[in-house]
Amino acid sequence: MCSGQVVYVVGGGNSAGQAVMHMAGYARKVILVIRDDKPAASMSAYLLNRLRETPNVEIRTRTRITALTGTDHLEAVTLDRGGRETEVAVSRLFVLIGGRPHTEWAKDTSIIRDPAGYLVTGPDLLEGGNPPACWPLDRQPYYLETSFPGSFAAGDVRHGSVKRIASGVGEGAMAVQFVHRYLEETS
Ligand SMILES: Cc1cc2nc3c(=O)[nH]c(=O)nc-3n(C[C@H](O)[C@H](O)[C@H](O)COP(=O)(O)OP(=O)(O)OC[C@H]3O[C@@H](n4cnc5c(N)ncnc54)[C@H](O)[C@@H]3O)c2cc1C
């Protein structure tokens, strides 16, 4: 779909960088639009270097997309750079500006979430070395344990997690060990 086309990608993180590199192999030009003055710290250094070295990739910082125009498909986007708006013709736009955890269910439990909805676990639950008021046990929460004893969180949904496949898999394996420990202490 993008062969020979000009493609816009929005976002400063790793996913946006990977999308740009993928599409640069097909598109005539790929323009990465980032609202900050540089890509996010979450973008891997090797990836940023590759983006900078790829001739048909352009990085536009301090730029936001403020409007999309078209009839039955995208025909143009409006770019805002420091208050100066420009409309450019484009029919391919990909938005990779982050995810949102599906944790609404936790609001009816004693599981503590951070302001973005990620589940808080282990040492992140402690304040001044003490567990939260809802924590009923004498011991402190295990590393991946939420504020509801015996309930564990692993991978992207966990507050402060690395958001990578290997770390998600590793945390899943660790969580199994903690489940065994929890079952031993409750049996
Ligand atoms: C575009 C993109 C590119 C990426 N590239 C890389 C990469 O190159 N290398 C890398 O290491 N990582 C990469 N990542 C990150 C990686 O995909 C994640 O870190 C990893 O998938 C996290 O695994 P997870 O099991 O924690 O969550 P997920 O893979 O999101 O799995 C969670 C699962 O839980 C399900 N679920 C949600 N709510 C409920 C519910 N209430 N009940 C039952 N099931 C539910 C969801 O449907 C989903 O299947 C990338 C991510 C994206 C979005």
The ligand as an SDF file (V2000), in Angstrom:
LIG
                    3D

 53 58  0  0  0  0  0  0  0  0999 V2000
    4.2270   -1.9260   17.3400 C   0  0  0  0  0  0  0  0  0  0  0  0
    5.0010   -2.6180   18.4440 C   0  0  0  0  0  0  0  0  0  0  0  0
    6.2740   -3.0900   18.1780 C   0  0  0  0  0  0  0  0  0  0  0  0
    7.0040   -3.7280   19.1910 C   0  0  0  0  0  0  0  0  0  0  0  0
    8.2480   -4.2070   18.8990 N   0  0  0  0  0  0  0  0  0  0  0  0
    8.9290   -4.8740   19.8360 C   0  0  0  0  0  0  0  0  0  0  0  0
   10.1950   -5.4430   19.5430 C   0  0  0  0  0  0  0  0  0  0  0  0
   10.7200   -5.3440   18.4300 O   0  0  0  0  0  0  0  0  0  0  0  0
   10.8540   -6.1140   20.5230 N   0  0  0  0  0  0  0  0  0  0  0  0
   10.3190   -6.2610   21.7660 C   0  0  0  0  0  0  0  0  0  0  0  0
   10.9470   -6.8940   22.5910 O   0  0  0  0  0  0  0  0  0  0  0  0
    9.1200   -5.7250   22.0810 N   0  0  0  0  0  0  0  0  0  0  0  0
    8.3980   -5.0500   21.1490 C   0  0  0  0  0  0  0  0  0  0  0  0
    7.1850   -4.5100   21.4540 N   0  0  0  0  0  0  0  0  0  0  0  0
    6.6790   -4.6570   22.8360 C   0  0  0  0  0  0  0  0  0  0  0  0
    6.1040   -6.0610   23.0580 C   0  0  0  0  0  0  0  0  0  0  0  0
    5.1710   -6.3490   22.0450 O   0  0  0  0  0  0  0  0  0  0  0  0
    5.4190   -6.0760   24.4300 C   0  0  0  0  0  0  0  0  0  0  0  0
    6.3510   -5.6600   25.4250 O   0  0  0  0  0  0  0  0  0  0  0  0
    4.9300   -7.4820   24.7680 C   0  0  0  0  0  0  0  0  0  0  0  0
    4.0470   -7.9460   23.7810 O   0  0  0  0  0  0  0  0  0  0  0  0
    4.2380   -7.4480   26.1240 C   0  0  0  0  0  0  0  0  0  0  0  0
    3.6850   -8.7120   26.3750 O   0  0  0  0  0  0  0  0  0  0  0  0
    2.5170   -8.8290   27.4210 P   0  0  0  0  0  0  0  0  0  0  0  0
    2.1840  -10.2760   27.4820 O   0  0  0  0  0  0  0  0  0  0  0  0
    2.8890   -8.1280   28.6860 O   0  0  0  0  0  0  0  0  0  0  0  0
    1.2960   -7.9780   26.8320 O   0  0  0  0  0  0  0  0  0  0  0  0
    0.4890   -8.2060   25.4850 P   0  0  0  0  0  0  0  0  0  0  0  0
    1.3440   -8.8190   24.4080 O   0  0  0  0  0  0  0  0  0  0  0  0
   -0.1860   -6.9000   25.2140 O   0  0  0  0  0  0  0  0  0  0  0  0
   -0.5930   -9.2990   25.8700 O   0  0  0  0  0  0  0  0  0  0  0  0
   -1.6400   -9.0110   26.7530 C   0  0  0  0  0  0  0  0  0  0  0  0
   -2.7880   -9.9310   26.3830 C   0  0  0  0  0  0  0  0  0  0  0  0
   -3.7990   -9.8400   27.3990 O   0  0  0  0  0  0  0  0  0  0  0  0
   -5.0490   -9.7550   26.7760 C   0  0  0  0  0  0  0  0  0  0  0  0
   -5.9570   -9.1070   27.7170 N   0  0  0  0  0  0  0  0  0  0  0  0
   -6.0560   -7.7890   28.0190 C   0  0  0  0  0  0  0  0  0  0  0  0
   -7.0060   -7.6010   28.9520 N   0  0  0  0  0  0  0  0  0  0  0  0
   -7.5070   -8.8190   29.2510 C   0  0  0  0  0  0  0  0  0  0  0  0
   -8.5220   -9.2800   30.1430 C   0  0  0  0  0  0  0  0  0  0  0  0
   -9.2090   -8.4700   30.9260 N   0  0  0  0  0  0  0  0  0  0  0  0
   -8.7590  -10.6030   30.1990 N   0  0  0  0  0  0  0  0  0  0  0  0
   -8.0620  -11.4640   29.4180 C   0  0  0  0  0  0  0  0  0  0  0  0
   -7.0990  -11.0790   28.5470 N   0  0  0  0  0  0  0  0  0  0  0  0
   -6.8400   -9.7730   28.4750 C   0  0  0  0  0  0  0  0  0  0  0  0
   -4.7970   -8.9620   25.5100 C   0  0  0  0  0  0  0  0  0  0  0  0
   -5.8010   -9.1860   24.5590 O   0  0  0  0  0  0  0  0  0  0  0  0
   -3.4490   -9.5460   25.0680 C   0  0  0  0  0  0  0  0  0  0  0  0
   -3.6220  -10.7100   24.2910 O   0  0  0  0  0  0  0  0  0  0  0  0
    6.4430   -3.8760   20.4790 C   0  0  0  0  0  0  0  0  0  0  0  0
    5.1490   -3.4000   20.7250 C   0  0  0  0  0  0  0  0  0  0  0  0
    4.4310   -2.7750   19.7190 C   0  0  0  0  0  0  0  0  0  0  0  0
    3.0420   -2.2840   20.0200 C   0  0  0  0  0  0  0  0  0  0  0  0
  1  2  1  0
  2  3  1  0
  2 52  2  0
  3  4  2  0
  4  5  1  0
  4 50  1  0
  5  6  2  0
  6  7  1  0
  6 13  1  0
  7  8  2  0
  7  9  1  0
  9 10  1  0
 10 11  2  0
 10 12  1  0
 12 13  2  0
 13 14  1  0
 14 15  1  0
 14 50  1  0
 15 16  1  0
 16 17  1  0
 16 18  1  0
 18 19  1  0
 18 20  1  0
 20 21  1  0
 20 22  1  0
 22 23  1  0
 23 24  1  0
 24 25  2  0
 24 26  1  0
 24 27  1  0
 27 28  1  0
 28 29  2  0
 28 30  1  0
 28 31  1  0
 31 32  1  0
 32 33  1  0
 33 34  1  0
 33 48  1  0
 34 35  1  0
 35 36  1  0
 35 46  1  0
 36 37  1  0
 36 45  1  0
 37 38  2  0
 38 39  1  0
 39 40  1  0
 39 45  2  0
 40 41  1  0
 40 42  2  0
 42 43  1  0
 43 44  2  0
 44 45  1  0
 46 47  1  0
 46 48  1  0
 48 49  1  0
 50 51  2  0
 51 52  1  0
 52 53  1  0
M  END
$$$$
